[in-house]
């Protein structure tokens, strides 16, 4: 599953792709931490969504990790939230009991520079992290869903809104099957769409047939570029002092084949 992303471009770059965006507030990000953004930290990220009131495209900071709209006290959902970072695409339209079905029309886009996944190699003790990008796209957009919960501050009793999002995943393509090959939650990848299809994802009018077509889209393996990197789970600096998303060559690791 996708629990690690990267965002290393200027936030203003989003406006080059969506010139009519409305910014809900003045957004500020720590770009030093943008090289590796960990989902389980539940941090804020700029998210593009269509506002229900004015039907225009907005961008707002939302926390990664959905809190359902029926939750009123955040601490009551702490344990469950770890399972709300990703959305299996198969559940959005075909599982009416799923929360994803209930918020299926709250579509959003998550701007990223790339994402990380881990590969199991028999000859290597620890999993090998890879940094994956879409070729010739320093910035691309992962489809997701968002939720807005009215939460109660346990100290003051005041009600405040919490905006949260999750990333849609689907079955892996040929390259990602080799990288994300673990038994638990393996053979998955984020849903990645061509830019024009990304714009359709947040279109105000999307038929169920069009929705399914987007969910079923498989980005070709040859559209990806990838490299093994130093461990992203350790707080320690790399031995060569390079950034976490820079290439690192591990021993006894076979090449990834373009299938």
N, C-alpha and C positions, 0 to 999 in steps of 0.2 A: 504494500500500500504506500501511498505518498504521504510521508510525515516530515519531509525535509525539502525546503525550497530555497531559492536564492533570488534576490532582487537587488541588483547592483547598478542600476541606471538612475538618472535623475527622475524624481517623481513627475516633473513637468513633461517628461517625454511621453507620458500617457496622452497628453493633449494633442500630440502629433497624429495619433491614431484616431482620437475622438475629439475633434476640435470644438464641438458644441457641449462638452461636458460642463455640468454645474458642480462646483466644489462645495460640499456641505459645510466645510470649515477649513481653516488654514491647517494644512497637513504638514507634519514634520516627522521625519524618520531618521533613525540612527543607521547611516549607511555602512558604518564599520561592522555592524552586526548583520547587515543585509547579505553578506556572502553566504551565511548559513542561518536560515530561519527554521527553528524547531517547532513542529506543530504542537507537541505536548507542553510547550511553554505558554500556549494560549495567548500569544502576542497579537498586537494590532497590525493590520495590513490594509493598504488602500484597495478598496473593492468597488468595481463599477456595477451599478444596478439601475433599473428603471423605476423611478419614483411613482408610487401609485396615485399620488395627487395630481401632479402636473404632467405625468407620462413622459417626462424627459429623462435623459441619462444623467445620473449623478455619480459622484465618487465620494466615498466616506470611509473612514477608518473603522474596520470591524475586527473582532477577535476571531482567530482561527479556533474552531471547535464549537459546534452548534449547541446552544442552549434553547430547548423548545419553548414556544410561546406560552405554554401552559405552566411553566415553572415560574415561581414567584420568589423563591429564595435560592440564590446561587449556590450556597454551601450544601443544599440538599441534592445537588446534581453533580458534585465533584467527581465521584467515582464513574458515573455513566459517561461523563463528557469525553473521556479518553477514547471512547468508541465512536465519537461523533465528528472526527476530523475528516473522514472520507465517506463518500456515498457510492455504493455499488449502483452502477447505471441501470442494472436489471430491475432494481426495486422501485425506481422513480415512477414508472407508468404501470407496472404490472403487479405491484404489491399494495393493495388498498389499505392494509393494516399498518403499513410502514409510515413513519413520520415524513419520509422523503416524498411519499405520494401526497401527503397533506400540503406540503409547501412546494409542490412541483412547479408552480407558476412564479415562485420567487427566485428567478434565475439571476445569476450574476457572473462576472468575469474576474479572475484573479490574475493580475499582471505579474509575471515572473521572468527572470533571466535564465532560469534553468531549475532543475530539481535533482535530488540525489536518491539513488536506490542502492541496495546491497546485494552482492553476489556471493553465493556459496561455492567454494572451490575445495575439493577434497584434500589437495596437497597443502592447503593453507588453514591454519587454526581458526583465525578470525575471518568474518565476512569482509569482502573487499568492497569499499564504497566506490560508486561511479557518479560522475557529474554528467547530466544529460541535458542537451539543448536542441532546439530546432535549428537546422542549418540556416545561416544567413538571416537570423532573427534574434538580435540582441535582446529583444523584448517580445514575449508572446503571452497569450491569454488562456488560462485554464478555465473551463466551464465549472461552475459551482452553483450551489443554492445558499440562500441566506435566511436568517430568522431574526425576529425582533421580539425580545421578552421584556415584560414590565416587571422589574425586580424590586424588592423592598430592601432598603438599607436597614440592616438589623440593629444599628445603633441609633439612627435618627427616625426611622419609620417612614422616611420619604421614598417615593416610588421613582425609579429611574429606568430608562430604556437601555438595554444591552443588545447591540447589533453583533451577530456572529455569522460565520460562514463555514462551509465545508466544500471539499474538492471532489468532483465526480471522477470515478475510476471505471475502467472497463478491462476486458480481457487483453492481455499483452500481445503486441506484434512480435515478429520473429526475433528482433534484437532484444526487446525487453524481456522475452521469455528466457533468454540466456543470462541477462543481468539480474532480474528479479526472479530468481529460480528457487527460492526457499520453499519448504513444504507449507509453512504457515503463511497464509495470505499471498503466496507466490503467484507468478504468472498474471500479474495485474500491472496496469500503468495508468497514469492520469489520462483522461479523455483530452485529446489535443486536436483542435480544429484549424483548418485554414482560416485566415483572418476574416474573409467574407462570411464564412460560416459562424465564426465567433460573433460577428455583428447580428447574425440571424438569431443566435442563441438568446440574445437579450431584446429581440424584437417584441413589440407589444402584441402582435398577432402571430401566433405560431400554432399551426394545426397539429393535431396528434400525429399525423403522418410525417410532417416535417420534424417534429420533436423526435420521433423514433429514428428517423434518418440521421439526425445529428448524433444521437446516443450510440448508434451502430457504426459510426464512422471510425475506421482504423487508419491512423496515420501510417504511411508506408515506412518501413525500416530505413530506407535510404534517405528519408527526410531528417533523420536524427544524426547528431554528432555526439560523441561520448568519450570519456576518458576516465581511467581509474585515478583516484585521488587518495591522499592521506586520510586516516581515520577522522571522521567528523564528530564522533561521539566523545572524544577525549577533550578536556579543557586545555590540555598541554599544547604548546606551539609545535608546529611541524619541525622535524630535525633540520630542514633546509630553510626555515623561516619564510616560506612562501605561503600564499593564501590557500584556504581550504579547497577552493575550486580549481586550483592549478594541478596539472598532471603530476602523478607520482607513480613510478614503475615498481610494481610488486614482483617478487620472484615466484616462479612456478605457476604463473597464471596464464592459461591459454587465451588466445585471441578470441574476440567476439566476431562471429561471422554475420555478414549481411544476408539475411534470409528473406 
